[in-house]
Amino acid sequence: QIQLVESGGGSVQAGGSLRLSCAASGRTYSTYCMAWFRQAPGKEREEVATIDNDGSTTYADSVKGRFTISQDNAKNTLYLQMNNLRPEDTAMYYCAAEGLACWLLHLRGASFGFWGQGTQVTVSS
């Protein structure tokens, strides 16, 4: 089992920045792919960014150039640096983890097995 706890959400004006953190505990050695998702009210959950153990990353087109996913393996912590935030970035943000490489998860269309409780991000215009 892997436990994930997000933090760092909050309210910010458009153009501002936030950094989300996700602390992982438990069987973290079995984690290969970690990701950030978000879900706004009335919308489907969206994959925002992923990162593999080798450091390779993917981003949704809507956040490319503004968001950066990273991880500190020594601290078992995942980060999402969000710059130039827009009102449409408002959502609940979730951290997710799985014991498969990200590319394999995407290829199989498989879902992540471990999720955090979420942290709210609100961007005002």
C-alpha positions as CSV (number, residue, x, y, z in Angstrom):
1,Q,0.0,0.0,0.0
2,I,1.0,3.6,-0.7
3,Q,-0.4,6.5,1.2
4,L,-0.4,9.9,-0.5
5,V,-1.1,13.3,1.2
6,E,-1.3,16.5,-0.8
7,S,-0.7,20.0,0.5
8,G,0.0,23.5,-0.9
9,G,-3.3,24.4,-2.4
10,G,-5.0,27.7,-1.8
11,S,-6.4,30.8,-3.5
12,V,-4.4,33.0,-5.8
13,Q,-5.0,35.7,-8.3
14,A,-4.5,35.1,-12.0
15,G,-0.9,35.2,-12.9
16,G,0.2,34.0,-9.5
17,S,2.0,30.8,-8.5
18,L,1.5,27.9,-6.2
19,R,3.6,24.8,-5.4
20,L,1.7,21.6,-4.6
21,S,3.4,18.8,-2.6
22,C,2.5,15.2,-2.3
23,A,4.1,13.2,0.5
24,A,4.3,9.4,-0.1
25,S,4.6,6.8,2.5
26,G,4.3,3.0,2.7
27,R,5.6,0.8,-0.2
28,T,7.1,3.7,-2.1
29,Y,9.9,1.5,-3.5
30,S,7.3,-0.1,-5.7
31,T,6.2,3.3,-7.2
32,Y,7.2,3.9,-10.8
33,C,4.8,6.5,-12.1
34,M,3.5,9.4,-10.2
35,A,1.1,12.0,-11.5
36,W,-1.0,15.0,-10.8
37,F,-4.7,15.1,-11.8
38,R,-7.3,17.7,-11.4
39,Q,-11.1,17.9,-11.5
40,A,-13.2,21.0,-11.7
41,P,-16.9,20.9,-10.7
42,G,-19.0,19.4,-13.4
43,K,-16.0,18.3,-15.5
44,E,-14.1,15.1,-16.0
45,R,-10.9,14.4,-14.2
46,E,-7.9,15.5,-16.2
47,E,-4.4,14.2,-16.1
48,V,-2.2,17.2,-15.6
49,A,1.4,15.8,-15.5
50,T,3.2,12.6,-15.0
51,I,6.8,11.7,-14.0
52,D,8.6,8.3,-14.1
53,N,11.4,7.0,-11.9
54,D,13.8,8.0,-14.6
55,G,12.6,11.6,-14.5
56,S,10.8,11.6,-17.8
57,T,7.7,13.8,-17.8
58,T,4.5,14.4,-19.7
59,Y,2.2,17.4,-19.5
60,A,-1.3,18.2,-20.6
61,D,-1.3,20.7,-23.4
62,S,-3.2,23.2,-21.3
63,V,-0.4,23.4,-18.7
64,K,2.7,23.1,-20.8
65,G,5.2,25.9,-20.2
66,R,3.4,26.9,-17.0
67,F,3.5,23.8,-14.7
68,T,6.5,21.7,-13.7
69,I,6.3,18.3,-12.1
70,S,9.3,17.1,-10.1
71,Q,10.1,14.6,-7.3
72,D,12.5,14.3,-4.4
73,N,13.1,10.6,-4.0
74,A,15.1,11.1,-0.8
75,K,12.0,12.8,0.7
76,N,9.5,10.6,-1.1
77,T,7.7,13.8,-2.2
78,L,6.2,14.8,-5.5
79,Y,5.8,18.5,-6.5
80,L,3.8,20.5,-8.9
81,Q,5.1,24.0,-9.5
82,M,2.3,26.1,-11.1
83,N,3.1,29.4,-12.6
84,N,1.1,32.0,-14.5
85,L,-2.1,30.5,-13.1
86,R,-5.4,31.1,-14.9
87,P,-9.0,30.9,-13.6
88,E,-9.5,27.8,-15.7
89,D,-6.9,26.1,-13.5
90,T,-9.3,26.2,-10.6
91,A,-9.9,22.6,-9.5
92,M,-9.3,20.0,-6.9
93,Y,-5.8,18.6,-7.5
94,Y,-5.0,15.0,-6.8
95,C,-1.7,13.1,-6.5
96,A,-1.6,9.5,-7.9
97,A,0.9,6.7,-8.0
98,E,1.2,3.3,-9.6
99,G,3.7,0.5,-9.8
100,L,4.1,0.6,-13.6
101,A,6.0,2.9,-15.9
102,C,4.0,5.9,-17.0
103,W,4.4,5.0,-20.7
104,L,3.0,1.5,-20.0
105,L,0.0,3.0,-18.1
106,H,-0.8,5.3,-21.0
107,L,-0.3,2.5,-23.5
108,R,-2.7,0.2,-21.6
109,G,-5.1,2.9,-20.7
110,A,-4.7,1.7,-17.2
111,S,-5.7,3.7,-14.1
112,F,-3.6,4.6,-11.1
113,G,-4.2,2.5,-8.0
114,F,-3.2,5.0,-5.3
115,W,-4.7,8.4,-4.8
116,G,-4.4,11.2,-2.3
117,Q,-7.4,13.1,-0.8
118,G,-6.9,16.2,-2.9
119,T,-6.0,19.8,-2.4
120,Q,-8.1,22.7,-3.7
121,V,-6.7,25.4,-6.0
122,T,-8.7,28.5,-6.7
123,V,-7.6,31.1,-9.2
124,S,-9.5,34.4,-9.3
125,S,-9.5,36.8,-12.3
